[in-house]
Amino acid sequence: MKQHLWKDEASCLGLETNLYFDKYEDEEGIRHNVDALCRQCPVRKTCFANGVSGKEWGIWGGIYLETGEISREFNKHKSKQDWSNTWQALTME
């Protein structure tokens, strides 16, 4: 029997994973769409926590990380309101 993982509930399940890594870096035009998908994801807090604690890179919970740290370069397209909403959603209970 397959173990149920948090990733099984992710909005990105079944999508091309490279959208959250190299393509996100290389194609500015997709960043807002990827961010919007993450905003609607039911497991975004868990995703972000895994990205930070695992020192991952790429999009985790709607925030681009580099070795577990928030990347200024790949998040600079976000407005102040986007940042505020995203941060609250990821850190508030």
PDB file of N, CA, C and O in Angstrom, chain B, residues numbered from 101:
ATOM      1  N   MET B 101       0.827  -1.175   0.000  1.00  0.00           N
ATOM      2  CA  MET B 101       0.000   0.000   0.000  1.00  0.00           C
ATOM      3  C   MET B 101       0.881   1.252   0.000  1.00  0.00           C
ATOM      4  O   MET B 101       1.818   1.354   0.792  1.00  0.00           O
ATOM      5  N   LYS B 102       0.585   2.191  -0.877  1.00  0.00           N
ATOM      6  CA  LYS B 102       1.366   3.420  -0.987  1.00  0.00           C
ATOM      7  C   LYS B 102       1.063   4.353   0.180  1.00  0.00           C
ATOM      8  O   LYS B 102      -0.094   4.563   0.544  1.00  0.00           O
ATOM      9  N   GLN B 103       2.122   4.903   0.755  1.00  0.00           N
ATOM     10  CA  GLN B 103       1.966   5.855   1.853  1.00  0.00           C
ATOM     11  C   GLN B 103       1.461   7.193   1.303  1.00  0.00           C
ATOM     12  O   GLN B 103       1.949   7.667   0.277  1.00  0.00           O
ATOM     13  N   HIS B 104       0.490   7.799   1.981  1.00  0.00           N
ATOM     14  CA  HIS B 104      -0.039   9.101   1.587  1.00  0.00           C
ATOM     15  C   HIS B 104       0.930  10.182   2.058  1.00  0.00           C
ATOM     16  O   HIS B 104       1.260  10.250   3.242  1.00  0.00           O
ATOM     17  N   LEU B 105       1.376  11.011   1.147  1.00  0.00           N
ATOM     18  CA  LEU B 105       2.310  12.084   1.463  1.00  0.00           C
ATOM     19  C   LEU B 105       1.656  13.436   1.238  1.00  0.00           C
ATOM     20  O   LEU B 105       0.679  13.539   0.497  1.00  0.00           O
ATOM     21  N   TRP B 106       2.186  14.471   1.870  1.00  0.00           N
ATOM     22  CA  TRP B 106       1.633  15.815   1.684  1.00  0.00           C
ATOM     23  C   TRP B 106       1.676  16.230   0.221  1.00  0.00           C
ATOM     24  O   TRP B 106       0.813  16.980  -0.234  1.00  0.00           O
ATOM     25  N   LYS B 107       2.662  15.758  -0.513  1.00  0.00           N
ATOM     26  CA  LYS B 107       2.788  16.111  -1.933  1.00  0.00           C
ATOM     27  C   LYS B 107       1.609  15.599  -2.757  1.00  0.00           C
ATOM     28  O   LYS B 107       1.314  16.141  -3.821  1.00  0.00           O
ATOM     29  N   ASP B 108       0.938  14.562  -2.271  1.00  0.00           N
ATOM     30  CA  ASP B 108      -0.227  14.017  -2.973  1.00  0.00           C
ATOM     31  C   ASP B 108      -1.390  15.005  -3.000  1.00  0.00           C
ATOM     32  O   ASP B 108      -2.301  14.865  -3.816  1.00  0.00           O
ATOM     33  N   GLU B 109      -1.367  15.999  -2.119  1.00  0.00           N
ATOM     34  CA  GLU B 109      -2.426  17.006  -2.036  1.00  0.00           C
ATOM     35  C   GLU B 109      -2.042  18.315  -2.737  1.00  0.00           C
ATOM     36  O   GLU B 109      -2.859  19.232  -2.814  1.00  0.00           O
ATOM     37  N   ALA B 110      -0.825  18.409  -3.241  1.00  0.00           N
ATOM     38  CA  ALA B 110      -0.311  19.650  -3.818  1.00  0.00           C
ATOM     39  C   ALA B 110      -1.003  20.014  -5.133  1.00  0.00           C
ATOM     40  O   ALA B 110      -1.316  19.145  -5.946  1.00  0.00           O
ATOM     41  N   SER B 111      -1.232  21.297  -5.320  1.00  0.00           N
ATOM     42  CA  SER B 111      -1.844  21.793  -6.558  1.00  0.00           C
ATOM     43  C   SER B 111      -0.962  21.514  -7.771  1.00  0.00           C
ATOM     44  O   SER B 111      -1.465  21.422  -8.891  1.00  0.00           O
ATOM     45  N   CYS B 112       0.319  21.383  -7.565  1.00  0.00           N
ATOM     46  CA  CYS B 112       1.257  21.165  -8.669  1.00  0.00           C
ATOM     47  C   CYS B 112       1.427  19.692  -9.029  1.00  0.00           C
ATOM     48  O   CYS B 112       2.157  19.366  -9.966  1.00  0.00           O
ATOM     49  N   LEU B 113       0.767  18.806  -8.302  1.00  0.00           N
ATOM     50  CA  LEU B 113       0.885  17.375  -8.563  1.00  0.00           C
ATOM     51  C   LEU B 113       0.544  17.082 -10.021  1.00  0.00           C
ATOM     52  O   LEU B 113      -0.532  17.439 -10.501  1.00  0.00           O
ATOM     53  N   GLY B 114       1.454  16.440 -10.705  1.00  0.00           N
ATOM     54  CA  GLY B 114       1.239  16.064 -12.094  1.00  0.00           C
ATOM     55  C   GLY B 114       1.710  17.101 -13.109  1.00  0.00           C
ATOM     56  O   GLY B 114       1.756  16.822 -14.307  1.00  0.00           O
ATOM     57  N   LEU B 115       2.059  18.287 -12.639  1.00  0.00           N
ATOM     58  CA  LEU B 115       2.567  19.316 -13.541  1.00  0.00           C
ATOM     59  C   LEU B 115       4.062  19.125 -13.750  1.00  0.00           C
ATOM     60  O   LEU B 115       4.727  18.428 -12.983  1.00  0.00           O
ATOM     61  N   GLU B 116       4.571  19.745 -14.783  1.00  0.00           N
ATOM     62  CA  GLU B 116       5.999  19.682 -15.072  1.00  0.00           C
ATOM     63  C   GLU B 116       6.779  20.315 -13.912  1.00  0.00           C
ATOM     64  O   GLU B 116       6.625  21.506 -13.637  1.00  0.00           O
ATOM     65  N   THR B 117       7.601  19.530 -13.244  1.00  0.00           N
ATOM     66  CA  THR B 117       8.312  20.032 -12.061  1.00  0.00           C
ATOM     67  C   THR B 117       9.306  21.137 -12.382  1.00  0.00           C
ATOM     68  O   THR B 117       9.611  21.965 -11.524  1.00  0.00           O
ATOM     69  N   ASN B 118       9.808  21.158 -13.597  1.00  0.00           N
ATOM     70  CA  ASN B 118      10.788  22.178 -13.964  1.00  0.00           C
ATOM     71  C   ASN B 118      10.205  23.594 -13.931  1.00  0.00           C
ATOM     72  O   ASN B 118      10.956  24.569 -13.897  1.00  0.00           O
ATOM     73  N   LEU B 119       8.870  23.716 -13.942  1.00  0.00           N
ATOM     74  CA  LEU B 119       8.229  25.031 -13.803  1.00  0.00           C
ATOM     75  C   LEU B 119       8.620  25.699 -12.494  1.00  0.00           C
ATOM     76  O   LEU B 119       8.614  26.926 -12.396  1.00  0.00           O
ATOM     77  N   TYR B 120       8.956  24.910 -11.500  1.00  0.00           N
ATOM     78  CA  TYR B 120       9.242  25.404 -10.158  1.00  0.00           C
ATOM     79  C   TYR B 120      10.738  25.555  -9.891  1.00  0.00           C
ATOM     80  O   TYR B 120      11.150  25.891  -8.780  1.00  0.00           O
ATOM     81  N   PHE B 121      11.530  25.307 -10.907  1.00  0.00           N
ATOM     82  CA  PHE B 121      12.972  25.387 -10.755  1.00  0.00           C
ATOM     83  C   PHE B 121      13.571  26.204 -11.902  1.00  0.00           C
ATOM     84  O   PHE B 121      13.465  27.431 -11.897  1.00  0.00           O
ATOM     85  N   ASP B 122      14.186  25.558 -12.867  1.00  0.00           N
ATOM     86  CA  ASP B 122      14.885  26.260 -13.948  1.00  0.00           C
ATOM     87  C   ASP B 122      13.979  27.173 -14.771  1.00  0.00           C
ATOM     88  O   ASP B 122      14.362  28.300 -15.085  1.00  0.00           O
ATOM     89  N   LYS B 123      12.792  26.707 -15.122  1.00  0.00           N
ATOM     90  CA  LYS B 123      11.900  27.542 -15.935  1.00  0.00           C
ATOM     91  C   LYS B 123      11.482  28.799 -15.177  1.00  0.00           C
ATOM     92  O   LYS B 123      11.360  29.867 -15.777  1.00  0.00           O
ATOM     93  N   TYR B 124      11.263  28.688 -13.878  1.00  0.00           N
ATOM     94  CA  TYR B 124      10.906  29.840 -13.057  1.00  0.00           C
ATOM     95  C   TYR B 124      12.035  30.870 -13.097  1.00  0.00           C
ATOM     96  O   TYR B 124      11.784  32.073 -13.162  1.00  0.00           O
ATOM     97  N   GLU B 125      13.260  30.395 -13.058  1.00  0.00           N
ATOM     98  CA  GLU B 125      14.418  31.282 -13.124  1.00  0.00           C
ATOM     99  C   GLU B 125      14.537  31.940 -14.501  1.00  0.00           C
ATOM    100  O   GLU B 125      14.791  33.140 -14.603  1.00  0.00           O
ATOM    101  N   ASP B 126      14.352  31.151 -15.546  1.00  0.00           N
ATOM    102  CA  ASP B 126      14.637  31.598 -16.906  1.00  0.00           C
ATOM    103  C   ASP B 126      13.505  32.363 -17.579  1.00  0.00           C
ATOM    104  O   ASP B 126      13.765  33.186 -18.457  1.00  0.00           O
ATOM    105  N   GLU B 127      12.267  32.116 -17.196  1.00  0.00           N
ATOM    106  CA  GLU B 127      11.118  32.697 -17.892  1.00  0.00           C
ATOM    107  C   GLU B 127      10.272  33.542 -16.937  1.00  0.00           C
ATOM    108  O   GLU B 127       9.365  33.034 -16.279  1.00  0.00           O
ATOM    109  N   GLU B 128      10.584  34.839 -16.872  1.00  0.00           N
ATOM    110  CA  GLU B 128       9.859  35.725 -15.965  1.00  0.00           C
ATOM    111  C   GLU B 128       8.359  35.695 -16.191  1.00  0.00           C
ATOM    112  O   GLU B 128       7.590  35.884 -15.248  1.00  0.00           O
ATOM    113  N   GLY B 129       7.929  35.463 -17.417  1.00  0.00           N
ATOM    114  CA  GLY B 129       6.517  35.486 -17.756  1.00  0.00           C
ATOM    115  C   GLY B 129       5.673  34.429 -17.062  1.00  0.00           C
ATOM    116  O   GLY B 129       4.455  34.585 -16.971  1.00  0.00           O
ATOM    117  N   ILE B 130       6.282  33.367 -16.573  1.00  0.00           N
ATOM    118  CA  ILE B 130       5.500  32.313 -15.910  1.00  0.00           C
ATOM    119  C   ILE B 130       5.424  32.498 -14.400  1.00  0.00           C
ATOM    120  O   ILE B 130       4.638  31.821 -13.737  1.00  0.00           O
ATOM    121  N   ARG B 131       6.212  33.388 -13.855  1.00  0.00           N
ATOM    122  CA  ARG B 131       6.313  33.512 -12.393  1.00  0.00           C
ATOM    123  C   ARG B 131       4.986  33.840 -11.728  1.00  0.00           C
ATOM    124  O   ARG B 131       4.651  33.236 -10.709  1.00  0.00           O
ATOM    125  N   HIS B 132       4.226  34.777 -12.273  1.00  0.00           N
ATOM    126  CA  HIS B 132       2.942  35.132 -11.653  1.00  0.00           C
ATOM    127  C   HIS B 132       1.960  33.964 -11.696  1.00  0.00           C
ATOM    128  O   HIS B 132       1.188  33.768 -10.758  1.00  0.00           O
ATOM    129  N   ASN B 133       1.984  33.190 -12.779  1.00  0.00           N
ATOM    130  CA  ASN B 133       1.087  32.031 -12.877  1.00  0.00           C
ATOM    131  C   ASN B 133       1.453  30.945 -11.873  1.00  0.00           C
ATOM    132  O   ASN B 133       0.578  30.340 -11.253  1.00  0.00           O
ATOM    133  N   VAL B 134       2.738  30.705 -11.721  1.00  0.00           N
ATOM    134  CA  VAL B 134       3.191  29.712 -10.750  1.00  0.00           C
ATOM    135  C   VAL B 134       2.836  30.187  -9.341  1.00  0.00           C
ATOM    136  O   VAL B 134       2.356  29.403  -8.522  1.00  0.00           O
ATOM    137  N   ASP B 135       3.071  31.468  -9.060  1.00  0.00           N
ATOM    138  CA  ASP B 135       2.736  32.024  -7.744  1.00  0.00           C
ATOM    139  C   ASP B 135       1.249  31.873  -7.452  1.00  0.00           C
ATOM    140  O   ASP B 135       0.864  31.522  -6.336  1.00  0.00           O
ATOM    141  N   ALA B 136       0.410  32.138  -8.455  1.00  0.00           N
ATOM    142  CA  ALA B 136      -1.044  32.032  -8.280  1.00  0.00           C
ATOM    143  C   ALA B 136      -1.451  30.596  -7.959  1.00  0.00           C
ATOM    144  O   ALA B 136      -2.318  30.376  -7.113  1.00  0.00           O
ATOM    145  N   LEU B 137      -0.840  29.623  -8.619  1.00  0.00           N
ATOM    146  CA  LEU B 137      -1.134  28.226  -8.340  1.00  0.00           C
ATOM    147  C   LEU B 137      -0.769  27.891  -6.894  1.00  0.00           C
ATOM    148  O   LEU B 137      -1.521  27.210  -6.198  1.00  0.00           O
ATOM    149  N   CYS B 138       0.379  28.370  -6.455  1.00  0.00           N
ATOM    150  CA  CYS B 138       0.818  28.110  -5.080  1.00  0.00           C
ATOM    151  C   CYS B 138      -0.109  28.765  -4.058  1.00  0.00           C
ATOM    152  O   CYS B 138      -0.354  28.194  -2.995  1.00  0.00           O
ATOM    153  N   ARG B 139      -0.622  29.943  -4.363  1.00  0.00           N
ATOM    154  CA  ARG B 139      -1.534  30.632  -3.432  1.00  0.00           C
ATOM    155  C   ARG B 139      -2.782  29.802  -3.150  1.00  0.00           C
ATOM    156  O   ARG B 139      -3.360  29.909  -2.068  1.00  0.00           O
ATOM    157  N   GLN B 140      -3.200  28.990  -4.091  1.00  0.00           N
ATOM    158  CA  GLN B 140      -4.404  28.176  -3.942  1.00  0.00           C
ATOM    159  C   GLN B 140      -4.117  26.779  -3.393  1.00  0.00           C
ATOM    160  O   GLN B 140      -5.040  25.986  -3.202  1.00  0.00           O
ATOM    161  N   CYS B 141      -2.873  26.481  -3.145  1.00  0.00           N
ATOM    162  CA  CYS B 141      -2.482  25.120  -2.759  1.00  0.00           C
ATOM    163  C   CYS B 141      -2.825  24.826  -1.290  1.00  0.00           C
ATOM    164  O   CYS B 141      -2.505  25.622  -0.407  1.00  0.00           O
ATOM    165  N   PRO B 142      -3.467  23.698  -1.034  1.00  0.00           N
ATOM    166  CA  PRO B 142      -3.848  23.352   0.339  1.00  0.00           C
ATOM    167  C   PRO B 142      -2.679  22.923   1.234  1.00  0.00           C
ATOM    168  O   PRO B 142      -2.838  22.846   2.452  1.00  0.00           O
ATOM    169  N   VAL B 143      -1.516  22.645   0.653  1.00  0.00           N
ATOM    170  CA  VAL B 143      -0.372  22.195   1.454  1.00  0.00           C
ATOM    171  C   VAL B 143       0.811  23.159   1.375  1.00  0.00           C
ATOM    172  O   VAL B 143       1.955  22.764   1.600  1.00  0.00           O
ATOM    173  N   ARG B 144       0.534  24.421   1.056  1.00  0.00           N
ATOM    174  CA  ARG B 144       1.632  25.366   0.851  1.00  0.00           C
ATOM    175  C   ARG B 144       2.480  25.592   2.096  1.00  0.00           C
ATOM    176  O   ARG B 144       3.688  25.795   1.972  1.00  0.00           O
ATOM    177  N   LYS B 145       1.894  25.565   3.288  1.00  0.00           N
ATOM    178  CA  LYS B 145       2.684  25.731   4.520  1.00  0.00           C
ATOM    179  C   LYS B 145       3.668  24.582   4.683  1.00  0.00           C
ATOM    180  O   LYS B 145       4.842  24.790   4.988  1.00  0.00           O
ATOM    181  N   THR B 146       3.180  23.388   4.479  1.00  0.00           N
ATOM    182  CA  THR B 146       4.031  22.203   4.608  1.00  0.00           C
ATOM    183  C   THR B 146       5.115  22.216   3.547  1.00  0.00           C
ATOM    184  O   THR B 146       6.264  21.870   3.823  1.00  0.00           O
ATOM    185  N   CYS B 147       4.759  22.610   2.351  1.00  0.00           N
ATOM    186  CA  CYS B 147       5.718  22.703   1.252  1.00  0.00           C
ATOM    187  C   CYS B 147       6.841  23.682   1.612  1.00  0.00           C
ATOM    188  O   CYS B 147       8.021  23.353   1.493  1.00  0.00           O
ATOM    189  N   PHE B 148       6.463  24.883   2.052  1.00  0.00           N
ATOM    190  CA  PHE B 148       7.451  25.894   2.427  1.00  0.00           C
ATOM    191  C   PHE B 148       8.341  25.397   3.569  1.00  0.00           C
ATOM    192  O   PHE B 148       9.561  25.559   3.524  1.00  0.00           O
ATOM    193  N   ALA B 149       7.739  24.803   4.575  1.00  0.00           N
ATOM    194  CA  ALA B 149       8.511  24.288   5.716  1.00  0.00           C
ATOM    195  C   ALA B 149       9.530  23.251   5.263  1.00  0.00           C
ATOM    196  O   ALA B 149      10.657  23.231   5.758  1.00  0.00           O
ATOM    197  N   ASN B 150       9.148  22.397   4.334  1.00  0.00           N
ATOM    198  CA  ASN B 150      10.077  21.390   3.816  1.00  0.00           C
ATOM    199  C   ASN B 150      11.202  22.041   3.016  1.00  0.00           C
ATOM    200  O   ASN B 150      12.354  21.618   3.110  1.00  0.00           O
ATOM    201  N   GLY B 151      10.878  23.061   2.236  1.00  0.00           N
ATOM    202  CA  GLY B 151      11.902  23.748   1.452  1.00  0.00           C
ATOM    203  C   GLY B 151      12.932  24.451   2.310  1.00  0.00           C
ATOM    204  O   GLY B 151      14.129  24.409   2.026  1.00  0.00           O
ATOM    205  N   VAL B 152      12.456  25.101   3.366  1.00  0.00           N
ATOM    206  CA  VAL B 152      13.357  25.827   4.259  1.00  0.00           C
ATOM    207  C   VAL B 152      14.193  24.858   5.075  1.00  0.00           C
ATOM    208  O   VAL B 152      15.412  25.005   5.159  1.00  0.00           O
ATOM    209  N   SER B 153      13.548  23.871   5.674  1.00  0.00           N
ATOM    210  CA  SER B 153      14.280  22.950   6.542  1.00  0.00           C
ATOM    211  C   SER B 153      15.203  22.024   5.759  1.00  0.00           C
ATOM    212  O   SER B 153      16.219  21.564   6.279  1.00  0.00           O
ATOM    213  N   GLY B 154      14.846  21.754   4.504  1.00  0.00           N
ATOM    214  CA  GLY B 154      15.684  20.884   3.689  1.00  0.00           C
ATOM    215  C   GLY B 154      16.746  21.626   2.902  1.00  0.00           C
ATOM    216  O   GLY B 154      17.499  21.029   2.133  1.00  0.00           O
ATOM    217  N   LYS B 155      16.800  22.961   3.107  1.00  0.00           N
ATOM    218  CA  LYS B 155      17.757  23.816   2.384  1.00  0.00           C
ATOM    219  C   LYS B 155      17.651  23.616   0.877  1.00  0.00           C
ATOM    220  O   LYS B 155      18.653  23.479   0.174  1.00  0.00           O
ATOM    221  N   GLU B 156      16.410  23.602   0.406  1.00  0.00           N
ATOM    222  CA  GLU B 156      16.109  23.349  -0.998  1.00  0.00           C
ATOM    223  C   GLU B 156      16.233  24.616  -1.844  1.00  0.00           C
ATOM    224  O   GLU B 156      16.391  25.717  -1.317  1.00  0.00           O
ATOM    225  N   TRP B 157      16.160  24.444  -3.151  1.00  0.00           N
ATOM    226  CA  TRP B 157      16.086  25.567  -4.084  1.00  0.00           C
ATOM    227  C   TRP B 157      14.851  25.368  -4.938  1.00  0.00           C
ATOM    228  O   TRP B 157      14.348  24.252  -5.076  1.00  0.00           O
ATOM    229  N   GLY B 158      14.366  26.463  -5.512  1.00  0.00           N
ATOM    230  CA  GLY B 158      13.158  26.423  -6.327  1.00  0.00           C
ATOM    231  C   GLY B 158      11.979  26.981  -5.555  1.00  0.00           C
ATOM    232  O   GLY B 158      12.145  27.560  -4.481  1.00  0.00           O
ATOM    233  N   ILE B 159      10.788  26.805  -6.105  1.00  0.00           N
ATOM    234  CA  ILE B 159       9.564  27.307  -5.480  1.00  0.00           C
ATOM    235  C   ILE B 159       9.081  26.323  -4.425  1.00  0.00           C
ATOM    236  O   ILE B 159       8.889  25.138  -4.697  1.00  0.00           O
ATOM    237  N   TRP B 160       8.890  26.837  -3.221  1.00  0.00           N
ATOM    238  CA  TRP B 160       8.379  26.053  -2.101  1.00  0.00           C
ATOM    239  C   TRP B 160       7.333  26.909  -1.404  1.00  0.00           C
ATOM    240  O   TRP B 160       7.672  27.909  -0.772  1.00  0.00           O
ATOM    241  N   GLY B 161       6.073  26.530  -1.510  1.00  0.00           N
ATOM    242  CA  GLY B 161       4.994  27.275  -0.878  1.00  0.00           C
ATOM    243  C   GLY B 161       4.753  28.642  -1.503  1.00  0.00           C
ATOM    244  O   GLY B 161       4.130  29.506  -0.886  1.00  0.00           O
ATOM    245  N   GLY B 162       5.235  28.840  -2.707  1.00  0.00           N
ATOM    246  CA  GLY B 162       5.032  30.113  -3.397  1.00  0.00           C
ATOM    247  C   GLY B 162       6.177  31.087  -3.257  1.00  0.00           C
ATOM    248  O   GLY B 162       6.082  32.226  -3.714  1.00  0.00           O
ATOM    249  N   ILE B 163       7.257  30.660  -2.635  1.00  0.00           N
ATOM    250  CA  ILE B 163       8.442  31.510  -2.468  1.00  0.00           C
ATOM    251  C   ILE B 163       9.645  30.790  -3.055  1.00  0.00           C
ATOM    252  O   ILE B 163       9.864  29.607  -2.791  1.00  0.00           O
ATOM    253  N   TYR B 164      10.425  31.515  -3.856  1.00  0.00           N
ATOM    254  CA  TYR B 164      11.624  30.919  -4.447  1.00  0.00           C
ATOM    255  C   TYR B 164      12.735  30.913  -3.401  1.00  0.00           C
ATOM    256  O   TYR B 164      13.064  31.946  -2.816  1.00  0.00           O
ATOM    257  N   LEU B 165      13.301  29.741  -3.180  1.00  0.00           N
ATOM    258  CA  LEU B 165      14.383  29.551  -2.217  1.00  0.00           C
ATOM    259  C   LEU B 165      15.677  29.169  -2.917  1.00  0.00           C
ATOM    260  O   LEU B 165      15.673  28.527  -3.967  1.00  0.00           O
ATOM    261  N   GLU B 166      16.768  29.573  -2.318  1.00  0.00           N
ATOM    262  CA  GLU B 166      18.104  29.132  -2.741  1.00  0.00           C
ATOM    263  C   GLU B 166      18.792  28.590  -1.501  1.00  0.00           C
ATOM    264  O   GLU B 166      19.081  29.339  -0.569  1.00  0.00           O
ATOM    265  N   THR B 167      19.053  27.304  -1.488  1.00  0.00           N
ATOM    266  CA  THR B 167      19.591  26.569  -0.333  1.00  0.00           C
ATOM    267  C   THR B 167      18.820  26.896   0.946  1.00  0.00           C
ATOM    268  O   THR B 167      19.408  27.120   2.004  1.00  0.00           O
ATOM    269  N   GLY B 168      17.496  26.918   0.825  1.00  0.00           N
ATOM    270  CA  GLY B 168      16.633  27.127   1.972  1.00  0.00           C
ATOM    271  C   GLY B 168      16.421  28.565   2.391  1.00  0.00           C
ATOM    272  O   GLY B 168      15.677  28.833   3.334  1.00  0.00           O
ATOM    273  N   GLU B 169      17.058  29.488   1.711  1.00  0.00           N
ATOM    274  CA  GLU B 169      16.931  30.917   2.019  1.00  0.00           C
ATOM    275  C   GLU B 169      16.088  31.601   0.944  1.00  0.00           C
ATOM    276  O   GLU B 169      16.128  31.208  -0.222  1.00  0.00           O
ATOM    277  N   ILE B 170      15.336  32.609   1.331  1.00  0.00           N
ATOM    278  CA  ILE B 170      14.512  33.341   0.376  1.00  0.00           C
ATOM    279  C   ILE B 170      15.401  34.099  -0.601  1.00  0.00           C
ATOM    280  O   ILE B 170      16.286  34.851  -0.194  1.00  0.00           O
ATOM    281  N   SER B 171      15.161  33.896  -1.882  1.00  0.00           N
ATOM    282  CA  SER B 171      15.929  34.546  -2.938  1.00  0.00           C
ATOM    283  C   SER B 171      15.313  35.903  -3.274  1.00  0.00           C
ATOM    284  O   SER B 171      14.160  35.979  -3.699  1.00  0.00           O
ATOM    285  N   ARG B 172      16.072  36.957  -3.085  1.00  0.00           N
ATOM    286  CA  ARG B 172      15.584  38.293  -3.465  1.00  0.00           C
ATOM    287  C   ARG B 172      15.424  38.390  -4.979  1.00  0.00           C
ATOM    288  O   ARG B 172      14.449  38.952  -5.477  1.00  0.00           O
ATOM    289  N   GLU B 173      16.376  37.843  -5.690  1.00  0.00           N
ATOM    290  CA  GLU B 173      16.366  37.949  -7.154  1.00  0.00           C
ATOM    291  C   GLU B 173      15.118  37.333  -7.774  1.00  0.00           C
ATOM    292  O   GLU B 173      14.472  37.962  -8.613  1.00  0.00           O
ATOM    293  N   PHE B 174      14.774  36.129  -7.378  1.00  0.00           N
ATOM    294  CA  PHE B 174      13.677  35.423  -8.025  1.00  0.00           C
ATOM    295  C   PHE B 174      12.316  35.665  -7.372  1.00  0.00           C
ATOM    296  O   PHE B 174      11.320  35.055  -7.762  1.00  0.00           O
ATOM    297  N   ASN B 175      12.276  36.550  -6.384  1.00  0.00           N
ATOM    298  CA  ASN B 175      11.012  36.954  -5.779  1.00  0.00           C
ATOM    299  C   ASN B 175      10.741  38.442  -5.966  1.00  0.00           C
ATOM    300  O   ASN B 175       9.730  38.947  -5.477  1.00  0.00           O
ATOM    301  N   LYS B 176      11.622  39.150  -6.662  1.00  0.00           N
ATOM    302  CA  LYS B 176      11.483  40.605  -6.776  1.00  0.00           C
ATOM    303  C   LYS B 176      10.265  41.039  -7.599  1.00  0.00           C
ATOM    304  O   LYS B 176       9.878  42.207  -7.549  1.00  0.00           O
ATOM    305  N   HIS B 177       9.667  40.138  -8.341  1.00  0.00           N
ATOM    306  CA  HIS B 177       8.473  40.475  -9.125  1.00  0.00           C
ATOM    307  C   HIS B 177       7.214  40.586  -8.263  1.00  0.00           C
ATOM    308  O   HIS B 177       6.190  41.087  -8.728  1.00  0.00           O
ATOM    309  N   LYS B 178       7.281  40.124  -7.022  1.00  0.00           N
ATOM    310  CA  LYS B 178       6.123  40.148  -6.136  1.00  0.00           C
ATOM    311  C   LYS B 178       5.891  41.568  -5.592  1.00  0.00           C
ATOM    312  O   LYS B 178       6.840  42.259  -5.219  1.00  0.00           O
ATOM    313  N   SER B 179       4.647  41.981  -5.552  1.00  0.00           N
ATOM    314  CA  SER B 179       4.311  43.279  -4.970  1.00  0.00           C
ATOM    315  C   SER B 179       4.373  43.180  -3.442  1.00  0.00           C
ATOM    316  O   SER B 179       4.440  42.081  -2.889  1.00  0.00           O
ATOM    317  N   LYS B 180       4.350  44.326  -2.767  1.00  0.00           N
ATOM    318  CA  LYS B 180       4.331  44.316  -1.306  1.00  0.00           C
ATOM    319  C   LYS B 180       3.114  43.561  -0.787  1.00  0.00           C
ATOM    320  O   LYS B 180       3.204  42.822   0.193  1.00  0.00           O
ATOM    321  N   GLN B 181       1.974  43.751  -1.450  1.00  0.00           N
ATOM    322  CA  GLN B 181       0.747  43.063  -1.034  1.00  0.00           C
ATOM    323  C   GLN B 181       0.887  41.553  -1.219  1.00  0.00           C
ATOM    324  O   GLN B 181       0.475  40.783  -0.352  1.00  0.00           O
ATOM    325  N   ASP B 182       1.465  41.127  -2.339  1.00  0.00           N
ATOM    326  CA  ASP B 182       1.701  39.695  -2.560  1.00  0.00           C
ATOM    327  C   ASP B 182       2.583  39.122  -1.457  1.00  0.00           C
ATOM    328  O   ASP B 182       2.297  38.055  -0.914  1.00  0.00           O
ATOM    329  N   TRP B 183       3.663  39.843  -1.129  1.00  0.00           N
ATOM    330  CA  TRP B 183       4.574  39.387  -0.077  1.00  0.00           C
ATOM    331  C   TRP B 183       3.852  39.270   1.250  1.00  0.00           C
ATOM    332  O   TRP B 183       3.986  38.268   1.952  1.00  0.00           O
ATOM    333  N   SER B 184       3.093  40.288   1.590  1.00  0.00           N
ATOM    334  CA  SER B 184       2.377  40.296   2.857  1.00  0.00           C
ATOM    335  C   SER B 184       1.401  39.134   2.940  1.00  0.00           C
ATOM    336  O   SER B 184       1.369  38.417   3.940  1.00  0.00           O
ATOM    337  N   ASN B 185       0.608  38.946   1.899  1.00  0.00           N
ATOM    338  CA  ASN B 185      -0.368  37.858   1.883  1.00  0.00           C
ATOM    339  C   ASN B 185       0.302  36.496   1.924  1.00  0.00           C
ATOM    340  O   ASN B 185      -0.134  35.603   2.651  1.00  0.00           O
ATOM    341  N   THR B 186       1.360  36.339   1.146  1.00  0.00           N
ATOM    342  CA  THR B 186       2.073  35.059   1.111  1.00  0.00           C
ATOM    343  C   THR B 186       2.697  34.754   2.466  1.00  0.00           C
ATOM    344  O   THR B 186       2.561  33.645   2.982  1.00  0.00           O
ATOM    345  N   TRP B 187       3.373  35.726   3.032  1.00  0.00           N
ATOM    346  CA  TRP B 187       4.053  35.511   4.316  1.00  0.00           C
ATOM    347  C   TRP B 187       3.043  35.187   5.408  1.00  0.00           C
ATOM    348  O   TRP B 187       3.279  34.294   6.221  1.00  0.00           O
ATOM    349  N   GLN B 188       1.929  35.895   5.436  1.00  0.00           N
ATOM    350  CA  GLN B 188       0.897  35.603   6.438  1.00  0.00           C
ATOM    351  C   GLN B 188       0.354  34.191   6.259  1.00  0.00           C
ATOM    352  O   GLN B 188       0.181  33.463   7.237  1.00  0.00           O
ATOM    353  N   ALA B 189       0.087  33.806   5.032  1.00  0.00           N
ATOM    354  CA  ALA B 189      -0.459  32.472   4.777  1.00  0.00           C
ATOM    355  C   ALA B 189       0.511  31.368   5.183  1.00  0.00           C
ATOM    356  O   ALA B 189       0.092  30.286   5.597  1.00  0.00           O
ATOM    357  N   LEU B 190       1.796  31.643   5.065  1.00  0.00           N
ATOM    358  CA  LEU B 190       2.793  30.619   5.380  1.00  0.00           C
ATOM    359  C   LEU B 190       3.174  30.567   6.852  1.00  0.00           C
ATOM    360  O   LEU B 190       3.634  29.535   7.340  1.00  0.00           O
ATOM    361  N   THR B 191       2.985  31.673   7.561  1.00  0.00           N
ATOM    362  CA  THR B 191       3.488  31.721   8.939  1.00  0.00           C
ATOM    363  C   THR B 191       2.409  31.829  10.012  1.00  0.00           C
ATOM    364  O   THR B 191       2.688  31.576  11.184  1.00  0.00           O
ATOM    365  N   MET B 192       1.187  32.200   9.640  1.00  0.00           N
ATOM    366  CA  MET B 192       0.110  32.316  10.631  1.00  0.00           C
ATOM    367  C   MET B 192      -0.646  30.999  10.732  1.00  0.00           C
ATOM    368  O   MET B 192      -0.729  30.239   9.768  1.00  0.00           O
ATOM    369  N   GLU B 193      -1.183  30.748  11.892  1.00  0.00           N
ATOM    370  CA  GLU B 193      -1.966  29.513  12.067  1.00  0.00           C
ATOM    371  C   GLU B 193      -3.392  29.702  11.677  1.00  0.00           C
ATOM    372  O   GLU B 193      -4.185  28.765  11.762  1.00  0.00           O
TER     373      GLU B 193
END
